[in-house]
Amino acid sequence: MAGIAPGVFLGGLLGLVYGALAHILWGRHWLHLPLFLIGGAAGCLVVWGTGLQLLKQFPAPGGLAIPEATVVAWLLLAGIATIRRV
């Protein structure tokens, strides 16, 4: 049985943490929690899927560039928070 790639696992886990933190900061109702969790995980997994790595001096465990994944995930989460308020 083949497992999932380490970058996917790390990206999903990191994205869920970012989504939970964004919900604490910007969420107003528990029904918005899935939006933030999915948005955070999607932001990190997009970076892993595209192989984006702008800062070559930092390590990329499992092929996931952590600084780039963090920036993309938080931008996506800020967009979700903005759209949700409108």
C-alpha positions in Angstrom: 0.0 0.0 0.0 1.5 3.3 -1.1 1.2 6.2 1.3 0.8 9.9 0.5 3.8 12.0 -0.4 5.5 13.8 2.6 4.9 17.2 1.0 1.2 16.6 0.7 0.9 15.5 4.3 3.0 18.4 5.5 1.1 20.9 3.3 -2.3 19.6 4.4 -1.3 19.7 8.1 0.2 23.1 7.9 -2.8 24.4 5.9 -5.2 23.1 8.5 -3.2 24.9 11.3 -3.3 28.1 9.2 -7.0 27.7 8.6 -7.7 27.2 12.3 -5.7 30.3 13.2 -7.4 32.4 10.5 -10.8 31.2 11.9 -9.7 32.4 15.3 -8.7 35.7 13.9 -11.5 36.4 11.4 -14.2 33.8 11.8 -17.4 34.9 13.3 -19.4 31.6 13.3 -18.4 28.0 13.6 -20.1 27.3 10.2 -17.2 29.2 8.5 -14.6 26.9 10.0 -14.7 24.5 7.0 -14.1 27.4 4.6 -11.0 28.4 6.4 -9.7 24.9 6.8 -10.1 24.1 3.2 -8.7 27.4 2.1 -5.5 27.0 4.2 -4.9 23.5 3.0 -5.6 24.5 -0.6 -3.1 27.3 -0.4 -0.3 25.1 0.8 -1.1 22.3 -1.6 -1.2 24.6 -4.6 2.4 25.6 -3.8 3.4 21.9 -3.4 1.6 21.0 -6.6 3.2 23.7 -8.7 6.6 23.3 -7.2 6.9 27.0 -6.5 10.2 27.8 -4.6 11.3 31.4 -4.9 13.6 31.4 -1.9 16.1 28.7 -2.7 18.2 29.2 0.4 15.5 27.7 2.7 14.9 24.0 2.8 11.8 22.4 1.3 10.9 19.3 3.3 9.0 16.9 1.1 9.2 19.3 -1.8 7.0 21.9 0.0 8.6 25.4 0.2 7.4 26.5 3.6 7.7 30.3 3.3 6.0 30.3 -0.1 3.2 28.0 1.2 2.7 30.3 4.2 2.4 33.4 2.1 0.0 31.8 -0.5 -2.2 30.2 2.2 -2.5 33.4 4.2 -3.3 35.4 1.1 -6.0 32.9 0.2 -7.3 33.0 3.8 -7.5 36.8 3.8 -9.4 36.6 0.5 -11.9 34.2 2.1 -12.3 36.4 5.1 -12.9 39.4 2.9 -15.4 37.7 0.6 -17.2 36.3 3.7 -17.7 39.8 5.1 -19.3 41.2 2.0 
